Amino acid sequence: MAQQLGLALPSRTALGREDFFIAPSNAIAAAMIDGWRTWAGAKLVLTGPQGAGKTHLTHVWANLANARIIDANMLETADIPSLCQGNLAVENVPDIAGRDRAETALFHLHNLLLAERHSLLLTGTAPIGSWNLRLPDLTSRMRASPAAALEAPDDVLLTAVLVKLLADRQLTPKPDLIPYLLRRMDRSFAAAGKLVAALDKASLAQKKPVTRGLAAQVLDNDA
């Protein structure tokens, strides 16, 4: 397929269940999401590094469970009773550590939501023990929650992620590009996202397809 050059096509992030690639590093977390009806206490904490797929799995779960999604940073001004009328996902919980009003809001949300027999998904980058929440009652409830962790990617998963990120930006790489990137990039999901964004930007600016030559330029500039 010929690649279109110099046209800023919209990026479409694919967040469906069929777009999530299963590998040993994420299989347990994906299985926990699929089996959400059996969560102990009707809740789950999902952790993993930036770009590991937490947001993707959160959207998968929201679709499965007909749930709403809110960022923890919005809790201070949120209508807690309204949020507790159905299943809910709260993303980036560690961001509110030390913010008394936000922690108190999450504490009340947690108790009311589960009292209403709904399910709760919480996400964060670090394991629960490193969240540094100050409210003791909230901390105890978080630490008592079942947890699933997304691990760093292996070659198979990182390849799939790169292909997906390129496809989200409507870029079609040549067969030799992905192996080339894998040998030279930082091996993380966050690095993959940053690299693909830089490749897209360079491709548009130079009106060139995404090739090994262009990738070499981008990697050299990043270094």
C-alpha positions in Angstrom: 0.0 0.0 0.0 1.4 3.4 -0.9 2.0 5.7 2.0 0.5 9.1 2.0 3.0 11.9 2.7 2.7 15.4 4.1 -0.9 15.1 5.3 -1.6 15.4 9.0 -4.1 12.5 9.3 -6.0 12.2 12.6 -4.6 9.7 15.1 -7.2 7.1 16.1 -6.3 5.2 19.3 -7.7 1.7 19.1 -9.0 0.7 22.6 -11.2 -2.3 21.8 -10.7 -5.8 23.4 -9.6 -7.1 20.0 -6.9 -4.4 19.8 -5.2 -5.6 23.1 -2.4 -8.0 22.5 -1.9 -10.8 25.0 1.6 -11.7 26.1 3.1 -13.3 29.3 3.7 -9.8 30.7 0.0 -8.9 30.6 -2.0 -12.1 30.5 -2.9 -12.3 34.1 -4.2 -8.7 34.1 -6.2 -9.2 30.9 -7.7 -12.4 32.4 -8.7 -10.4 35.6 -10.4 -7.8 33.4 -12.3 -10.4 31.4 -13.4 -12.2 34.7 -14.4 -9.0 36.4 -17.6 -10.5 37.8 -15.6 -12.7 40.1 -13.4 -9.9 41.7 -13.1 -10.4 45.4 -14.9 -7.5 47.1 -16.1 -6.3 43.6 -12.9 -4.3 43.1 -9.5 -4.5 41.4 -6.4 -2.4 41.4 -4.6 -2.4 38.1 -0.9 -1.3 38.1 1.9 -1.0 35.6 4.4 1.5 34.0 3.3 4.4 31.8 2.1 3.1 28.5 1.8 -0.5 29.7 -1.9 -0.7 28.6 -3.7 0.4 31.8 -5.9 2.9 30.0 -6.6 0.3 27.2 -7.7 -2.3 29.7 -9.7 0.2 31.6 -11.7 1.0 28.4 -12.0 -2.7 27.7 -13.5 -3.2 31.2 -15.7 -0.1 30.9 -17.2 -1.6 27.8 -17.7 -5.0 29.4 -19.1 -3.7 32.6 -21.0 -0.7 31.2 -18.9 1.4 33.5 -17.9 5.1 33.7 -14.3 6.3 33.8 -13.0 9.3 35.9 -9.5 10.5 36.5 -8.7 10.7 40.3 -7.7 14.3 39.9 -11.4 15.2 39.2 -12.7 13.7 42.4 -12.5 16.9 44.5 -15.2 18.5 42.5 -17.1 15.4 41.4 -20.7 14.5 42.4 -19.8 11.3 44.4 -23.4 10.0 44.7 -23.9 10.4 41.0 -20.7 8.5 40.2 -21.9 5.6 42.5 -25.0 4.8 40.4 -23.1 2.2 38.4 -19.7 0.5 37.8 -16.8 2.9 37.9 -13.1 3.1 37.0 -10.9 5.6 38.7 -7.6 6.2 36.9 -4.3 7.6 38.3 -5.1 7.2 42.0 -1.5 7.9 43.2 -1.8 11.4 41.7 -4.0 12.5 44.6 -1.7 11.3 47.4 -1.5 14.0 50.1 -4.5 15.9 48.8 -6.9 15.5 51.7 -10.1 16.5 49.9 -9.4 14.2 47.0 -8.5 11.3 49.3 -11.6 11.8 51.3 -13.7 11.9 48.2 -12.2 8.6 47.0 -12.8 7.0 50.5 -16.5 8.0 50.4 -16.8 6.9 46.8 -15.3 3.5 47.5 -17.6 2.8 50.4 -20.8 4.1 48.7 -20.1 2.4 45.4 -19.5 -1.0 47.0 -22.5 -0.6 49.3 -24.6 -0.1 46.2 -23.2 -3.4 44.9 -21.4 -1.9 42.0 -17.8 -2.8 40.8 -14.7 -0.5 41.1 -11.5 -0.5 39.1 -8.6 1.6 40.3 -5.3 2.2 38.4 -1.8 3.5 39.2 1.7 3.2 37.9 3.3 1.9 41.1 2.3 -1.0 43.3 -0.3 -0.1 46.0 2.2 0.0 48.7 3.9 2.9 47.0 0.9 5.1 46.6 1.7 7.2 49.7 -1.9 7.9 50.5 -2.3 9.8 53.8 -5.9 8.9 54.9 -5.4 5.7 57.0 -8.9 4.3 56.2 -8.4 4.8 52.5 -5.0 3.3 52.6 -6.2 0.1 54.4 -9.0 -0.3 51.8 -6.6 0.1 48.9 -4.1 -2.4 50.4 -6.9 -4.9 51.0 -7.9 -4.8 47.3 -7.0 -7.6 44.9 -4.4 -6.4 42.4 -3.1 -7.2 38.9 0.1 -5.9 37.5 1.2 -5.2 33.9 4.8 -6.0 33.5 7.5 -4.6 31.1 7.1 -5.9 27.5 9.0 -8.7 25.8 9.9 -8.5 22.1 6.6 -10.0 20.9 4.5 -7.6 22.8 6.7 -4.6 22.1 6.5 -5.5 18.4 2.7 -5.6 18.6 2.6 -2.3 20.4 4.8 -0.6 17.8 2.6 -1.9 15.0 -0.6 -0.7 16.8 0.8 2.8 17.5 1.9 3.2 13.9 -1.6 2.0 12.8 -3.3 4.5 15.1 -1.4 7.2 13.2 -2.3 5.6 9.9 1.4 4.8 9.2 2.3 1.6 7.4 5.9 0.5 8.2 8.1 -1.5 5.9 9.0 -5.0 7.2 12.5 -4.1 8.3 11.5 -1.1 10.4 10.2 -2.8 13.5 13.2 -5.1 14.1 15.4 -2.1 13.5 13.6 -0.1 16.2 13.6 -2.9 18.7 17.4 -3.1 18.5 17.9 0.6 19.2 15.0 2.0 21.3 14.5 2.1 25.0 12.5 -1.0 25.9 9.4 0.4 27.4 5.8 1.2 26.4 6.4 4.9 27.1 9.5 5.0 24.8 7.5 3.3 22.1 4.8 5.9 22.2 7.3 8.7 22.2 9.3 7.2 19.3 6.2 6.6 17.1 5.1 10.2 17.7 8.5 11.5 16.7 8.5 9.3 13.6 5.1 10.6 12.6 6.2 14.2 13.1 9.4 13.8 11.1 7.6 12.0 8.3 5.1 14.9 8.0 7.8 17.6 8.3 10.1 16.0 5.7 7.3 14.6 3.5 9.1 11.2 3.6 7.7 7.7 4.4 8.7 6.1 7.8 11.8 4.1 6.8 14.9 2.9 8.6 16.7 6.0 7.4 14.1 8.3 8.9 14.1 6.3 12.1 17.9 6.6 12.3 17.6 10.4 12.2 14.9 10.4 14.9 16.9 8.1 17.2 20.1 10.1 16.7 18.2 13.3 17.5 16.7 11.8 20.6 20.1 10.5 21.7 
